[in-house]
């Protein structure tokens, strides 16, 4: 049996309150903020451990999920 080496680069977690999420990941866990886009509760924030630049958690507003009809890509022509 061979050994499989798996790496997870990004995890996506919904947030209800970006400031509360930032307080936990940045201030409690010591993660660095890598990207902070948006305003108010419609913010996407990427955080990660400082010594693991290839590992990130993307905190996103649940009302703007990629599966939302307003966020779907246009269908490709046939």
C-alpha positions as CSV (number, residue, x, y, z in Angstrom):
1,X,0.0,0.0,0.0
2,X,1.4,3.4,-1.0
3,X,1.3,6.5,1.2
4,X,-0.8,9.4,0.0
5,X,0.4,12.9,0.8
6,X,-2.6,15.3,1.0
7,X,-2.3,19.0,1.6
8,X,-5.3,21.3,2.1
9,X,-4.5,24.8,1.0
10,X,-7.8,26.6,1.6
11,X,-10.9,26.0,3.7
12,X,-14.0,28.1,3.4
13,X,-16.1,28.8,6.5
14,X,-19.2,31.1,6.7
15,X,-19.3,33.9,9.2
16,X,-22.1,35.9,10.7
17,X,-19.9,38.6,12.1
18,X,-16.6,39.4,10.5
19,X,-15.2,41.3,13.4
20,X,-16.0,38.5,15.8
21,X,-14.4,36.0,13.5
22,X,-11.3,38.2,13.1
23,X,-11.1,38.6,16.9
24,X,-11.0,34.8,17.2
25,X,-8.6,33.8,14.4
26,X,-6.3,36.8,14.7
27,X,-6.3,37.6,18.4
28,X,-6.9,34.2,20.0
29,X,-5.2,31.8,17.5
30,X,-2.6,34.3,16.3
31,X,-3.4,33.9,12.6
32,X,-2.3,36.7,10.2
33,X,-4.9,38.5,8.0
34,X,-3.9,37.9,4.4
35,X,-6.8,39.5,2.6
36,X,-9.9,41.6,3.8
37,X,-12.3,42.5,1.0
38,X,-15.8,44.0,1.2
39,X,-17.7,46.2,3.7
40,X,-19.8,45.6,6.8
41,X,-21.1,42.1,7.1
42,X,-20.5,41.4,3.3
43,X,-16.7,40.8,3.9
44,X,-14.5,38.0,2.7
45,X,-11.5,37.6,5.0
46,X,-8.6,35.3,4.4
47,X,-6.5,34.3,7.5
48,X,-3.8,31.7,8.1
49,X,-1.0,30.6,10.4
50,X,2.0,32.9,10.0
51,X,4.5,30.0,9.4
52,X,2.3,28.2,6.9
53,X,1.8,30.6,4.0
54,X,0.2,27.9,1.8
55,X,-2.6,27.2,4.3
56,X,-5.5,29.6,4.5
57,X,-9.1,29.9,5.9
58,X,-11.4,32.0,3.9
59,X,-14.2,33.5,6.0
60,X,-17.2,34.4,3.8
61,X,-20.6,35.9,4.4
62,X,-23.2,33.0,4.2
63,X,-25.6,35.2,2.2
64,X,-23.1,35.3,-0.6
65,X,-22.2,31.6,-1.1
66,X,-20.8,30.6,-4.5
67,X,-23.9,28.5,-5.1
68,X,-26.2,31.5,-4.8
69,X,-28.1,32.2,-8.1
70,X,-26.8,35.8,-8.0
71,X,-23.2,34.6,-7.8
72,X,-23.4,31.8,-10.4
73,X,-21.4,32.0,-13.6
74,X,-23.2,32.5,-16.9
75,X,-23.8,29.3,-18.8
76,X,-21.3,28.5,-21.5
77,X,-22.6,28.6,-25.1
78,X,-23.2,25.3,-26.8
